[in-house]
Amino acid sequence: MNPSQSSIRKQNPMQHLVHGAIYVFIIAICIFTMFPFVWMFLSSLKPLSEIFGQGILPTNPSLDNFKRLFLETPALAALIRSFIIALTFTVFSVFFCALGGYGFAKFHFPGKSAMFAVMLGTMTIPFAVTLVPLFVMMRNVFHWIDTPWPLIVPGLANAFGIFFMRQYMVSVSDEMLDAARIDGASELQIFLRLVLPTTTPALASLGIIFFMGSWNNFLFPTIILRDPSNATLPVLIASLQGSAGRTPYDLIMAASVVSTIPMLIVFVLLQRYFYAGITAGSVKG
Amino acid sequence: MLSFQHGLNSSESETPLRNLEKPQPVAMSNDSTRLGLRQVSLGHRLWRGRWGLLFVAPFFLLFAVFSIYPILFSIWLSFHEWNGVPGRELAVGFENFRFALRDGLFWESMTNAALIFVLHLPLMLFLSLVLAVLLNQHFLKLQGLWRALIFLPHLTSMVAAGFTFRLILEKDSGFANAALGVLGISPIPWLDDVWWARISVALLLFWAWTGYQMVIFLSALQTIPPELNEAAMMDGANRIQIFWHITIPLLKPVIIFCFTVSVIGTFALYTETTILTGGGPIHATSTPTMEIFANAFLNLKYGYAAALSYIYFLIVVAATLIQLRFTNRGDS
């Protein structure tokens, strides 16, 4: 014990140097990760001519770009639409995933393992495979082009979400459920009043992942929302660049800030659930 | 009142049954098949499992319509030529697949994805591991802050990030070249050169995913008992030896997970490349998903796009399986 302790003490000046170097390294990485945010924010305060100039800070910071964004483009409608779609999708998909996850975790029924295996199998299939058939269904069968439904309904059947919720539901105590049954609660009551409240952290984690996915979704919305007046925020940002001439980075950067800030707020408020949701998927891997 | 009554009934009939049969399900089913009661017992089992089935039903109904059906429909489509007009489907056998084998643009997009993967993943995996180990050190202050700052890019819209990177990397007026100019380095054609464009895409992915991997590694590290490292220290191992010989082997399953997610993610790239480079210059950064998108929605060749999507899917699955076999063999 003694020799090792004294050797650590002897290393102290060396250790200070190493610790200092580690701080410098981590701060350098943070500057790298933060710089695009800073640049996005600074550019959104500059007029177009200055965005292409060499200065870092805006000479005359103004919210002019934001004013023009909301007055000249349907950005406000897109912002509200993105929010409603993301929220609706999140609430319903979390509920369905909780329902299904509970069914898989706590009940025995014929075909259960086959259903679960099929579900896990489809998780590896890339979106590109279902892209064309889904679009054809939305257009020819449901007539849902230029409506928000394709961005809400198909995603409700989320294999990852079922898998995620099942992991949590397994740990819900059987004794507690049986006690509720003996007390005369119906299965639906048990689910709504007992299971959902006890799994709130998991619901929050999954909800955040779903919200983020829907908020930032781009590929499917570009196919579905053809009319610019129906665009979600990412689709609107992409459509701002137009086909000819200089890219209007002033408006694009302002719109990017508008699309980034809500996620930042959600992150700051619910950081813990963010990390829990992100890491839960890797546990089984 | 009514639902309460119903609940009482169901719980009375359900609880004793569940408790009785749970320990011996195998014996039960054997008995019933021997007695030729299979059909009766299936109905019975369905009835007993009605609550589970009801809970799973909403999900599975949606899943059948919006996942299983499109997957099967896509297989059917891949053997047809179709421009999307109902009733104009034309069966063409393997023609789409035969054509795909000679489709230079498609194979180029597969190669691009592989190159972009090689350009960012090794460095990203290594750096995120190192960062996770560093953020796990007790002496480090403000751990939560560093973790948050490195993780933040992951939750940004890739449309917003893509445009920001494009602005920063612009050849003549972007900040990147201006900063390099101060150091005396001549301007780099970030988005206008075949290789630099791939590096730029790799850079964007590196920026967006390092924090994600770091958070996963960090949570895995926190499950390693500290006694293990202390014991190794006692035996005279230094920190770098511990990193290579203890930390990395213990994190192997999580590393494989991150690797696999990255393979699948890189081949599925769409938003990042569409916004940052538009797939250019001269198709150098076009990806399989972009090719499928273009064939379906610009050329209106739905059947061909479906065929491409299956070829791409099978290759990614094969690559993943080979990689898993390869990494597992190293174990034994």
Interface residues (C-beta under 8 A of the other chain):
Chain A: S4 H19 I22 Y23 F25 I26 I29 C30 F32 T33 M34 F35 P36 F37 W39 M40 S43 I51 F52 G53 Q54 I56 F96 C97 L99 G100 Y102 G103 F104 K106 F107 H108 F109 P110 K112 M115 V118 M119 T122 T124 I125 P126 F127 A128 V129 T130 L131 V132 P133 L134 F135 V136 M137 R139 N140 V153 P154 G155 L156 A157 A159 I162 D178 R181 I182 G184 A185 S186 E187 L188 Q189 F191 M212 W215 N216 F218 L219 I223 L233 P234 I237 A238 Q241 T247 Y249 I252 M253 A255 S256 V257 S259 T260 M263 L264 F267 Q271 F274 Y275 I278 T279 S282 G285
Chain B: S3 F4 H6 G7 L8 S10 S11 E14 T15 P25 L42 R45 L46 R48 G49 R50 W51 G52 L53 L54 F55 V56 P58 F59 F60 L62 F63 V65 F66 S67 I68 Y69 P70 I71 F73 S74 L77 G84 P86 L127 L131 L134 L135 Q137 F139 L140 G144 W146 A148 L149 I150 F151 L152 P153 H154 L155 T156 S157 M158 V159 A160 A161 F163 T164 F165 R166 L167 I168 E170 S173 F175 A178 W207 T210 G211 Y212 V215 I216 S219 A220 M234 P253 V254 I256 F257 C258 T260 V261 I264 F267 A268 Y270 T271 T274 I275 P288 T289 I292 F293 A296 F297 Y302 A305 A306 S309 Y310 Y312 F313 V316 V317 T320
